[in-house]
Amino acid sequence: MFFGKKSNGHFAKSRPVAVIDIGSNSVRLVVYEAATRSPAPLFNEKVLCGLGRTLATTGRLADDGVNRALRALRRFKGIARQLGADGLNIIATAAAREAENGPEFIVRAEEVCGAEISVLSGRKEAKLAASGVIAGSYHADGLAADLGGGSLEIIDIRKQNLVGGVTLPLGGLRLIDESGGSLKKASKLIDASLKKVDWLSQGEGRPFYAVGGTWRAFARLHMAQTDYPLSVAHGYTMSVNEALKFARLLDHLSPTSLEGVNEIPRARRETVPYGALVLERLLMKMRPSQFVASAFGVREGLLYTLLPEAERCCDPLLSACEELAEQRSRSPEHAVELLDWTDALFTLGKVGETAEQRRLRHAACLLSDIGWRAHTDYRGEQSLNFIAHAAFAGVDHPGRAFLALTVFYRHQGLIDKDLSPRLIELVDKETLRRAKILGAAIRVANVMCASMAGIIPRTPLIHDGEKLILDIPKALADLDGERLENRLATLARQLDLEPEIRTGGAMVKRREKESA
């Protein structure tokens, strides 16, 4: 039982939630704004204590690591209290559960924190890491692996269900300690451990979800090396061949070779070559379809498992976008109306859409007005940067780019020269066209109703032969004007249609006549 947990097994939704993760390498505090399907971190801090640095050879937690961890925990308790968190929810992983002096450390840590610490079994740790992947992805299905300082957990995610699970002594610090700093010896240790897992082939042809700070550093380094347009590690995807090639490059490097590489924290550099080595051997065994970096892991998995079932079933991306619409839009109701109003544009034979594309259109509509408080000249640029780098879950990088581009076009118009071309690299031509169509449509809606609710449901867009018609009832005829005509014309050009505005119920009378 975690300190701060409510009697019904769930957090108080309106209060911040603090999670402390005592790992073999780092001790981290994350305080989330609330327990929701798409939790937003209020505060995030880690201290690389190296608790498990000498565990393999001594069987004990390092004394200096223990002292640093206790000091960090004392500070984290104060920060959580300052933020008004709903108690402390503390978990400890491989080093604490395996060390001879682990129980002694846990007692001291509980005294410092004034809260119970749950020491996770390897299987429980694997399940929480996989739950984190589920929380951060949309319909995750593949093998997830969480590489820490002391251990590697692997588990199969099948249609949101968890199958199997194993923990292996292959954490970065443990490998350094046990191999005496020899990558050649570490390779043999890795192969010996992986050989005992006879179900790794179940990952063949399916995504591989990489969890843990070392593999996030691996992803960030690859992003820097390839001059990638985004700096968001979560959801970063690589082909297996690309991941193997980069892993083989890194697993021959010494920590000193990574000096001056800003993408990797100094204290993380020594474990990156070993993490790359584990990744290389694991990918060769599994042969997955792709490498996917997950910033969601054990901490987010813990939060996810304690949510009500109904909330766990919610779409994480749409949940986050709905919250942003409520917080930042002039009219959240109007943002909701836009989805139905733009349906007509995406049921045309020339466009069409899949269920996933409609989901992204829904998200874009919700985000369409969140930048309205910025100066008019910078709304597009600021919205694009915010959306592209927001802490969203349940969306891949091309999806992020679609959302950001759509809202950029909604503010700036369809003018590519004002847009850095880098983000366009993440989408194909059809996705870019869809972003322009939707952005242009939202511009029509905005100029017609000033982003206020209750108007666009009464002014439908209609595809009639070669025409795109905006039907305005007599009661709203005053909303017609030159600027509205210009924006409708821009939208119609994207669809290869002729624009027309009909006011005073002309379309209603025509439909009545045709039905008669």
RODO-2510 file (C-alpha; in nm, 4 decimals, decimal comma):
residues 516
     n   res          X          Y          Z
     1     m     0,0000     0,0000     0,0000
     2     f     0,1374     0,3394    -0,1011
     3     f     0,1265     0,6355     0,1324
     4     g    -0,1256     0,8849    -0,0057
     5     k    -0,3365     0,6275    -0,1866
     6     k    -0,7092     0,6648    -0,1364
     7     s    -0,9282     0,4026     0,0219
     8     n    -1,0902     0,3166    -0,3116
     9     g    -0,7489     0,2458    -0,4644
    10     h    -0,7361     0,5669    -0,6679
    11     f    -0,5702     0,9036    -0,6342
    12     a    -0,7571     1,2240    -0,5555
    13     k    -0,7860     1,3519    -0,9113
    14     s    -0,7735     1,7214    -0,8263
    15     r    -0,4434     1,7094    -0,6355
    16     p    -0,0843     1,6660    -0,7569
    17     v     0,0578     1,3142    -0,7372
    18     a     0,4215     1,2506    -0,6413
    19     v     0,6051     0,9369    -0,7543
    20     i     0,9604     0,8541    -0,6425
    21     d     1,1513     0,5838    -0,8269
    22     i     1,4579     0,4473    -0,6444
    23     g     1,6561     0,2775    -0,9202
    24     s     1,9944     0,1118    -0,9387
    25     n     2,1463     0,4168    -1,1038
    26     s     1,9162     0,7127    -1,0362
    27     v     1,6642     0,8287    -0,7804
    28     r     1,3931     1,0387    -0,9437
    29     l     1,0945     1,2427    -0,8307
    30     v     0,8121     1,3248    -1,0691
    31     v     0,5180     1,5277    -0,9414
    32     y     0,2249     1,5095    -1,1810
    33     e    -0,0405     1,7797    -1,1971
    34     a    -0,3075     1,5176    -1,1302
    35     a    -0,3819     1,1505    -1,1843
    36     t    -0,5229     1,1572    -1,5381
    37     r    -0,5009     0,9532    -1,8579
    38     s    -0,2459     1,2019    -1,9903
    39     p    -0,0551     1,3167    -1,6807
    40     a     0,1370     1,6452    -1,7026
    41     p     0,4580     1,6674    -1,4945
    42     l     0,4668     1,9674    -1,2624
    43     f     0,8185     1,8872    -1,1453
    44     n     1,0821     1,6356    -1,2524
    45     e     1,4236     1,5847    -1,0949
    46     k     1,6699     1,2995    -1,0747
    47     v     1,9936     1,2362    -0,8879
    48     l     2,2329     0,9771    -1,0310
    49     c     2,3269     0,8040    -0,7063
    50     g     2,4726     0,4785    -0,8444
    51     l     2,3203     0,2626    -0,5692
    52     g     2,3912    -0,0542    -0,7659
    53     r     2,7363     0,0410    -0,8925
    54     t     2,9193    -0,2367    -0,7036
    55     l     2,6279    -0,4725    -0,6439
    56     a     2,7528    -0,7492    -0,8745
    57     t     3,0932    -0,7787    -0,7048
    58     t     3,0131    -0,6860    -0,3431
    59     g     2,6476    -0,7848    -0,3115
    60     r     2,5832    -0,4515    -0,1394
    61     l     2,4558    -0,1048    -0,2187
    62     a     2,7412     0,1434    -0,2494
    63     d     2,7839     0,3461     0,0714
    64     d     2,8275     0,6765    -0,1108
    65     g     2,5252     0,5924    -0,3233
    66     v     2,3157     0,5278    -0,0128
    67     n     2,4122     0,8639     0,1359
    68     r     2,3346     1,0487    -0,1866
    69     a     2,0023     0,8669    -0,2205
    70     l     1,8925     0,9514     0,1348
    71     r     1,9846     1,3145     0,0819
    72     a     1,7883     1,3219    -0,2448
    73     l     1,4863     1,1588    -0,0792
    74     r     1,4861     1,4208     0,1955
    75     r     1,4788     1,6963    -0,0647
    76     f     1,2157     1,5196    -0,2732
    77     k     0,9870     1,4918     0,0277
    78     g     1,0149     1,8684     0,0808
    79     i     0,9451     1,9432    -0,2865
    80     a     0,6396     1,7173    -0,2913
    81     r     0,5035     1,8849     0,0213
    82     q     0,5683     2,2289    -0,1311
    83     l     0,3626     2,1337    -0,4362
    84     g     0,0752     2,0018    -0,2258
    85     a     0,1120     1,6467    -0,3527
    86     d    -0,1283     1,3739    -0,2496
    87     g     0,1310     1,1892    -0,0384
    88     l     0,4421     1,0097    -0,1621
    89     n     0,4189     0,7007    -0,3821
    90     i     0,7595     0,5350    -0,3685
    91     i     0,8931     0,2321    -0,5543
    92     a     1,2373     0,0695    -0,5450
    93     t     1,3740    -0,1673    -0,8065
    94     a     1,6622    -0,4096    -0,8714
    95     a     1,9386    -0,2750    -0,6469
    96     a     1,7195    -0,2424    -0,3378
    97     r     1,5577    -0,5834    -0,3814
    98     e     1,8828    -0,7732    -0,4445
    99     a     2,1422    -0,6095    -0,2197
   100     e     2,2415    -0,7615     0,1114
   101     n     2,1944    -0,4235     0,2771
   102     g     1,8831    -0,3426     0,0743
   103     p     1,6369    -0,3958     0,3631
   104     e     1,8470    -0,1743     0,5884
   105     f     1,8491     0,0999     0,3250
   106     i     1,4722     0,0755     0,2768
   107     v     1,4137     0,1194     0,6525
   108     r     1,6310     0,4331     0,6568
   109     a     1,4663     0,5643     0,3408
   110     e     1,1171     0,5153     0,4846
   111     e     1,2192     0,7072     0,7952
   112     v     1,3424     0,9963     0,5812
   113     c     1,0320     0,9999     0,3627
   114     g     0,7746     0,9243     0,6271
   115     a     0,6121     0,6885     0,3786
   116     e     0,6076     0,3211     0,2861
   117     i     0,8326     0,2088     0,0008
   118     s     0,7208    -0,0719    -0,2285
   119     v     1,0181    -0,2880    -0,3337
   120     l     0,9121    -0,4276    -0,6693
   121     s     0,9783    -0,7841    -0,7755
   122     g     1,1305    -0,8225    -1,1204
   123     r     0,7994    -0,9394    -1,2612
   124     k     0,6094    -0,6497    -1,1040
   125     e     0,8670    -0,4057    -1,2408
   126     a     0,8243    -0,5527    -1,5892
   127     k     0,4461    -0,5177    -1,5653
   128     l     0,4627    -0,1559    -1,4536
   129     a     0,7081    -0,0715    -1,7314
   130     a     0,4735    -0,2318    -1,9854
   131     s     0,1784    -0,0463    -1,8340
   132     g     0,3777     0,2715    -1,8871
   133     v     0,4242     0,1826    -2,2535
   134     i     0,0487     0,1253    -2,2836
   135     a    -0,0175     0,4582    -2,1112
   136     g     0,2147     0,6423    -2,3481
   137     s     0,1238     0,4713    -2,6755
   138     y    -0,1908     0,4214    -2,8786
   139     h    -0,2779     0,0518    -2,9047
   140     a     0,0713    -0,0733    -2,8172
   141     d     0,1428    -0,4263    -2,9365
   142     g     0,4939    -0,5674    -2,9181
   143     l     0,7737    -0,6544    -2,6784
   144     a     0,8693    -0,3890    -2,4221
   145     a     1,2050    -0,3862    -2,2465
   146     d     1,3099    -0,1601    -1,9588
   147     l     1,6855    -0,1213    -1,9165
   148     g     1,7908     0,0156    -1,5790
   149     g     2,1181     0,0334    -1,3904
   150     g     2,0788    -0,3093    -1,2347
   151     s     1,8455    -0,5148    -1,4504
   152     l     1,6622    -0,5583    -1,7793
   153     e     1,2914    -0,6386    -1,7748
   154     i     1,1213    -0,7782    -2,0874
   155     i     0,7490    -0,8384    -2,1320
   156     d     0,5071    -0,9026    -2,4174
   157     i     0,2204    -0,6570    -2,4776
   158     r    -0,0565    -0,8171    -2,6818
   159     k    -0,3592    -0,6001    -2,7557
   160     q    -0,3116    -0,4058    -2,4313
   161     n    -0,2739    -0,7294    -2,2324
   162     l     0,0520    -0,8310    -2,0614
   163     v     0,1955    -1,1758    -2,1318
   164     g     0,4900    -1,3379    -1,9556
   165     g     0,7683    -1,1195    -1,8251
   166     v     1,1273    -1,1789    -1,7182
   167     t     1,3994    -0,9869    -1,5365
   168     l     1,7665    -1,0327    -1,6303
   169     p     2,0876    -0,9091    -1,4609
   170     l     2,1810    -0,6885    -1,7555
   171     g     2,1576    -0,3334    -1,6233
   172     g     2,4279    -0,0919    -1,7356
   173     l     2,6001    -0,0482    -1,3983
   174     r     2,5827    -0,4193    -1,3239
   175     l     2,7459    -0,5044    -1,6570
   176     i     3,0242    -0,2526    -1,5976
   177     d     3,0857    -0,3972    -1,2513
   178     e     3,0611    -0,7645    -1,3442
   179     s     3,2657    -0,7349    -1,6633
   180     g     3,5337    -0,5212    -1,5051
   181     g     3,4654    -0,2544    -1,7644
   182     s     3,5252    -0,4886    -2,0578
   183     l     3,2672    -0,4633    -2,3380
   184     k     3,3910    -0,7973    -2,4740
   185     k     3,3163    -0,9738    -2,1444
   186     a     2,9859    -0,7866    -2,1159
   187     s     2,8830    -0,9209    -2,4567
   188     k     2,9279    -1,2790    -2,3341
   189     l     2,7272    -1,2066    -2,0186
   190     i     2,4449    -1,0613    -2,2279
   191     d     2,4324    -1,3554    -2,4669
   192     a     2,4319    -1,6041    -2,1784
   193     s     2,1341    -1,4323    -2,0140
   194     l     1,9316    -1,3828    -2,3323
   195     k     1,9841    -1,7476    -2,4270
   196     k     1,7722    -1,8456    -2,1262
   197     v     1,4685    -1,6577    -2,2627
   198     d     1,3171    -1,8871    -2,5238
   199     w     1,0269    -1,6623    -2,6254
   200     l     1,2112    -1,3556    -2,7606
   201     s     1,1219    -1,4642    -3,1136
   202     q     0,7611    -1,3664    -3,0305
   203     g     0,8739    -1,0116    -3,0956
   204     e     0,9601    -1,0842    -3,4581
   205     g     0,7909    -0,8439    -3,6974
   206     r     0,6352    -0,6414    -3,4139
   207     p     0,7420    -0,3097    -3,2580
   208     f     1,0069    -0,3095    -2,9872
   209     y     0,9398    -0,0508    -2,7137
   210     a     1,2615     0,0692    -2,5484
   211     v     1,2183     0,2021    -2,1941
   212     g     1,4786     0,3552    -1,9627
   213     g     1,7151     0,6511    -1,9486
   214     t     2,0039     0,4791    -2,1237
   215     w     1,7955     0,3936    -2,4290
   216     r     1,6395     0,7410    -2,4321
   217     a     1,9964     0,8763    -2,4411
   218     f     2,0655     0,6354    -2,7293
   219     a     1,7634     0,7739    -2,9175
   220     r     1,8568     1,1372    -2,8483
   221     l     2,2098     1,0785    -2,9703
   222     h     2,0808     0,9253    -3,2927
   223     m     1,8445     1,2196    -3,3393
   224     a     2,1373     1,4591    -3,3018
   225     q     2,3580     1,2572    -3,5385
   226     t     2,0896     1,2548    -3,8090
   227     d     1,9879     1,6202    -3,7573
   228     y     1,6317     1,5115    -3,6813
   229     p     1,3656     1,7871    -3,6987
   230     l     1,2279     1,7228    -3,3485
   231     s     1,3937     1,6896    -3,0092
   232     v     1,1189     1,4744    -2,8533
   233     a     1,2479     1,1279    -2,7614
   234     h     0,9079     0,9743    -2,6836
   235     g     0,7764     0,7964    -2,9894
   236     y     1,1024     0,8307    -3,1821
   237     t     1,1140     0,5410    -3,4284
   238     m     1,4019     0,3739    -3,6089
   239     s     1,4139     0,0787    -3,8444
   240     v     1,5776    -0,2291    -3,6949
   241     n     1,8685    -0,2099    -3,9383
   242     e     1,9240     0,1547    -3,8499
   243     a     1,9082     0,0828    -3,4763
   244     l     2,1503    -0,2109    -3,5122
   245     k     2,3940    -0,0055    -3,7146
   246     f     2,3956     0,2764    -3,4590
   247     a     2,4164     0,0346    -3,1643
   248     r     2,7227    -0,1300    -3,3202
   249     l     2,8814     0,2103    -3,3568
   250     l     2,8243     0,2997    -2,9915
   251     d     2,8998    -0,0338    -2,8282
   252     h     3,2640    -0,0061    -2,9298
   253     l     3,3120     0,3338    -2,7703
   254     s     3,4615     0,4137    -2,4340
   255     p     3,2917     0,6679    -2,2040
   256     t     3,5729     0,9140    -2,2804
   257     s     3,4739     0,8983    -2,6473
   258     l     3,1411     1,0562    -2,5514
   259     e     3,2965     1,3538    -2,3734
   260     g     3,1472     1,6764    -2,4958
   261     v     2,8327     1,5092    -2,6320
   262     n     2,5665     1,7383    -2,4865
   263     e     2,2789     1,5078    -2,5782
   264     i     2,3946     1,2592    -2,3112
   265     p     2,4224     1,3652    -1,9436
   266     r     2,7761     1,3233    -1,8104
   267     a     2,6757     1,0626    -1,5515
   268     r     2,4927     0,8603    -1,8202
   269     r     2,7842     0,8364    -2,0644
   270     e     2,9484     0,5339    -1,9040
   271     t     2,6358     0,3195    -1,9420
   272     v     2,5463     0,4150    -2,3017
   273     p     2,7961     0,1770    -2,4714
   274     y     2,6686    -0,1099    -2,2533
   275     g     2,3073    -0,0156    -2,3217
   276     a     2,3864    -0,0135    -2,6938
   277     l     2,5433    -0,3574    -2,6583
   278     v     2,2350    -0,4980    -2,4833
   279     l     2,0170    -0,3435    -2,7532
   280     e     2,2241    -0,4922    -3,0337
   281     r     2,2113    -0,8460    -2,8923
   282     l     1,8420    -0,8155    -2,8072
   283     l     1,7383    -0,6889    -3,1516
   284     m     1,9331    -0,9694    -3,3177
   285     k     1,7421    -1,2232    -3,1080
   286     m     1,4000    -1,0626    -3,1551
   287     r     1,4057    -0,9248    -3,5100
   288     p     1,1248    -0,6741    -3,4413
   289     s     0,9695    -0,4462    -3,7030
   290     q     1,1051    -0,1232    -3,5531
   291     f     1,2649     0,0424    -3,2513
   292     v     1,0325     0,2794    -3,0632
   293     a     1,1639     0,4948    -2,7775
   294     s     0,9254     0,5303    -2,4840
   295     a     0,9608     0,8084    -2,2282
   296     f     0,6800     0,6399    -2,0342
   297     g     0,7912     0,3642    -1,8013
   298     v     0,7513     0,2351    -1,4477
   299     r     0,6415     0,5664    -1,2927
   300     e     0,3762     0,6336    -1,5540
   301     g     0,2774     0,2661    -1,5392
   302     l     0,2142     0,2971    -1,1675
   303     l    -0,0054     0,6007    -1,2241
   304     y    -0,1918     0,4245    -1,5059
   305     t    -0,2700     0,1119    -1,3035
   306     l    -0,4253     0,3205    -1,0259
   307     l    -0,6655     0,5050    -1,2560
   308     p    -1,0293     0,3942    -1,2731
   309     e    -1,0958     0,1443    -1,5515
   310     a    -1,3076     0,3954    -1,7444
   311     e    -1,0238     0,6460    -1,7496
   312     r    -0,7642     0,3879    -1,8520
   313     c    -0,9776     0,3239    -2,1600
   314     c    -0,9670     0,6901    -2,2657
   315     d    -0,7577     0,8026    -2,5603
   316     p    -0,4457     0,9702    -2,4095
   317     l    -0,3981     1,2139    -2,6975
   318     l    -0,7595     1,3303    -2,7081
   319     s    -0,7676     1,3545    -2,3283
   320     a    -0,4686     1,5896    -2,3334
   321     c    -0,6096     1,7946    -2,6203
   322     e    -0,9468     1,8280    -2,4475
   323     e    -0,7735     1,9592    -2,1347
   324     l    -0,5763     2,2115    -2,3386
   325     a    -0,8926     2,3249    -2,5179
   326     e    -1,0628     2,3795    -2,1823
   327     q    -0,7649     2,5725    -2,0446
   328     r    -0,6641     2,7837    -2,3443
   329     s    -0,9351     2,8104    -2,6107
   330     r    -1,1719     3,1036    -2,6377
   331     s    -1,4552     2,8549    -2,6713
   332     p    -1,3886     2,4866    -2,5987
   333     e    -1,7376     2,4118    -2,7330
   334     h    -1,6420     2,5590    -3,0699
   335     a    -1,3292     2,3412    -3,0782
   336     v    -1,5552     2,0373    -3,0361
   337     e    -1,7971     2,1589    -3,3055
   338     l    -1,5168     2,1805    -3,5616
   339     l    -1,4861     1,8030    -3,5894
   340     d    -1,8428     1,7526    -3,7127
   341     w    -1,8315     2,0684    -3,9251
   342     t    -1,5214     1,9525    -4,1149
   343     d    -1,6557     1,5994    -4,1676
   344     a    -1,7979     1,7078    -4,5033
   345     l    -1,4504     1,7884    -4,6350
   346     f    -1,3087     1,4485    -4,5510
   347     t    -1,5899     1,2356    -4,6858
   348     l    -1,5205     1,3636    -5,0373
   349     g    -1,3871     1,1030    -5,2783
   350     k    -1,0853     1,3255    -5,3389
   351     v    -0,9829     1,3189    -4,9736
   352     g    -1,1362     1,0528    -4,7498
   353     e    -0,9774     0,9370    -4,4253
   354     t    -0,9068     0,6390    -4,2038
   355     a    -1,0175     0,6100    -3,8415
   356     e    -0,6676     0,7128    -3,7289
   357     q    -0,6697     1,0155    -3,9584
   358     r    -1,0066     1,1228    -3,8190
   359     r    -0,8667     1,0824    -3,4678
   360     l    -0,5808     1,3179    -3,5534
   361     r    -0,8261     1,5617    -3,7135
   362     h    -1,0244     1,5537    -3,3899
   363     a    -0,7096     1,6379    -3,1934
   364     a    -0,6174     1,9197    -3,4327
   365     c    -0,9635     2,0745    -3,3968
   366     l    -0,9299     2,0705    -3,0190
   367     l    -0,5890     2,2388    -3,0407
   368     s    -0,6851     2,4889    -3,3096
   369     d    -0,7346     2,7917    -3,0827
   370     i    -0,4966     2,7322    -2,7919
   371     g    -0,2542     2,9994    -2,9175
   372     w    -0,5000     3,2866    -2,9479
   373     r    -0,3477     3,4896    -2,6626
   374     a    -0,0150     3,5250    -2,8453
   375     h     0,0559     3,8268    -3,0666
   376     t    -0,1168     3,7866    -3,4028
   377     d     0,2139     3,7797    -3,5909
   378     y     0,3477     3,4892    -3,3846
   379     r     0,0440     3,2713    -3,3134
   380     g     0,1287     3,0246    -3,5878
   381     e     0,4948     2,9873    -3,4973
   382     q     0,4321     2,9618    -3,1238
   383     s     0,1487     2,7124    -3,1674
   384     l     0,3613     2,5012    -3,3999
   385     n     0,6511     2,4865    -3,1542
   386     f     0,4269     2,4150    -2,8570
   387     i     0,2348     2,1327    -3,0233
   388     a     0,5421     1,9758    -3,1857
   389     h     0,7218     1,9531    -2,8493
   390     a     0,4320     1,9068    -2,6061
   391     a     0,4348     1,6132    -2,3627
   392     f     0,1666     1,4289    -2,5578
   393     a     0,1083     1,0563    -2,5336
   394     g    -0,0602     0,8351    -2,7880
   395     v     0,0817     1,0034    -3,0992
   396     d     0,3823     0,9297    -3,3186
   397     h     0,6113     1,1923    -3,4676
   398     p     0,4353     1,2201    -3,8064
   399     g     0,1115     1,2678    -3,6094
   400     r     0,2722     1,5451    -3,4044
   401     a     0,3860     1,7132    -3,7231
   402     f     0,0338     1,6942    -3,8715
   403     l    -0,1167     1,8565    -3,5612
   404     a     0,1470     2,1303    -3,5472
   405     l     0,1281     2,2069    -3,9194
   406     t    -0,2521     2,2183    -3,9162
   407     v    -0,2634     2,4759    -3,6376
   408     f     0,0186     2,6727    -3,8004
   409     y    -0,1799     2,6952    -4,1253
   410     r    -0,4920     2,7837    -3,9286
   411     h    -0,3154     3,0981    -3,7988
   412     q    -0,0752     3,1929    -4,0771
   413     g    -0,2554     3,0782    -4,3881
   414     l    -0,1128     2,8397    -4,6459
   415     i     0,2243     3,0129    -4,6763
   416     d     0,5132     2,7689    -4,6539
   417     k     0,7846     3,0317    -4,6775
   418     d     0,7150     3,1419    -4,3185
   419     l     0,7543     2,7866    -4,1942
   420     s     1,0768     2,6057    -4,1211
   421     p     1,0776     2,3211    -4,3756
   422     r     1,2211     2,0789    -4,1205
   423     l     0,8865     1,9714    -3,9728
   424     i     0,7493     1,8984    -4,3187
   425     e     1,0149     1,6259    -4,3495
   426     l     0,8149     1,4121    -4,1046
   427     v     0,4985     1,3895    -4,3162
   428     d     0,4208     1,2596    -4,6630
   429     k     0,2562     1,4709    -4,9339
   430     e    -0,0938     1,3445    -4,8602
   431     t    -0,0638     1,4216    -4,4883
   432     l     0,0660     1,7700    -4,5699
   433     r    -0,2313     1,8254    -4,7999
   434     r    -0,4696     1,7146    -4,5260
   435     a    -0,3077     1,9591    -4,2823
   436     k    -0,3545     2,2429    -4,5322
   437     i    -0,7177     2,1520    -4,6002
   438     l    -0,8028     2,1335    -4,2311
   439     g    -0,6061     2,4483    -4,1488
   440     a    -0,7824     2,6374    -4,4274
   441     a    -1,1232     2,5111    -4,3103
   442     i    -1,0624     2,6249    -3,9522
   443     r    -0,9658     2,9680    -4,0913
   444     v    -1,3067     2,9853    -4,2588
   445     a    -1,4793     2,8926    -3,9341
   446     n    -1,2745     3,1433    -3,7354
   447     v    -1,3499     3,4429    -3,9563
   448     m    -1,7182     3,3505    -3,9706
   449     c    -1,7842     3,3082    -3,6001
   450     a    -1,4767     3,4493    -3,4197
   451     s    -1,4130     3,1010    -3,2746
   452     m    -1,7358     3,1164    -3,0734
   453     a    -1,9732     2,8245    -3,0285
   454     g    -2,3185     2,7802    -3,1778
   455     i    -2,2596     2,9192    -3,5279
   456     i    -2,0921     2,6571    -3,7454
   457     p    -2,3503     2,3851    -3,6707
   458     r    -2,5988     2,6218    -3,8434
   459     t    -2,3688     2,7005    -4,1384
   460     p    -2,2756     2,3680    -4,2956
   461     l    -2,0187     2,3074    -4,5664
   462     i    -2,1745     2,1194    -4,8570
   463     h    -2,0095     1,9406    -5,1470
   464     d    -2,2408     1,9857    -5,4457
   465     g    -2,0960     1,8568    -5,7717
   466     e    -1,7914     2,0709    -5,8501
   467     k    -1,8784     2,3269    -5,5856
   468     l    -1,7945     2,3740    -5,2207
   469     i    -2,0865     2,5628    -5,0733
   470     l    -2,1057     2,7417    -4,7404
   471     d    -2,4744     2,7573    -4,6497
   472     i    -2,5611     3,0509    -4,4228
   473     p    -2,9204     3,0842    -4,2930
   474     k    -3,1057     3,4136    -4,3205
   475     a    -3,0681     3,4830    -3,9485
   476     l    -2,6886     3,4782    -3,9873
   477     a    -2,6654     3,6495    -4,3263
   478     d    -2,4763     3,9445    -4,1735
   479     l    -2,1750     3,7161    -4,1231
   480     d    -2,1131     3,7071    -4,4982
   481     g    -1,8328     3,9290    -4,6213
   482     e    -1,5267     3,9700    -4,8421
   483     r    -1,2829     3,8113    -4,5979
   484     l    -1,5066     3,5080    -4,5579
   485     e    -1,5277     3,4755    -4,9362
   486     n    -1,1482     3,4873    -4,9679
   487     r    -1,0926     3,2203    -4,7067
   488     l    -1,3576     2,9927    -4,8547
   489     a    -1,1918     3,0340    -5,1945
   490     t    -0,8566     2,9279    -5,0483
   491     l    -1,0162     2,6181    -4,8974
   492     a    -1,1980     2,5311    -5,2205
   493     r    -0,8725     2,5515    -5,4189
   494     q    -0,7209     2,2865    -5,1934
   495     l    -1,0090     2,0594    -5,2919
   496     d    -1,0142     2,1524    -5,6627
   497     l    -1,3680     2,2864    -5,6211
   498     e    -1,5441     2,6137    -5,6914
   499     p    -1,6440     2,8169    -5,3833
   500     e    -1,9924     2,9543    -5,3268
   501     i    -2,1632     3,1210    -5,0319
   502     r    -2,5420     3,0894    -5,0262
   503     t    -2,7348     3,2944    -4,7760
   504     g    -3,0947     3,3337    -4,6710
   505     g    -3,1897     2,9666    -4,6818
   506     a    -3,1287     2,9148    -5,0556
   507     m    -2,9886     2,5678    -4,9976
   508     v    -3,2712     2,4749    -4,7628
   509     k    -3,5314     2,5688    -5,0265
   510     r    -3,3403     2,3785    -5,2935
   511     r    -3,3230     2,0626    -5,0802
   512     e    -3,6959     2,0889    -5,0046
   513     k    -3,7709     2,1214    -5,3756
   514     e    -3,5499     1,8213    -5,4651
   515     s    -3,7090     1,6040    -5,1960
   516     a    -4,0565     1,6928    -5,3232
***
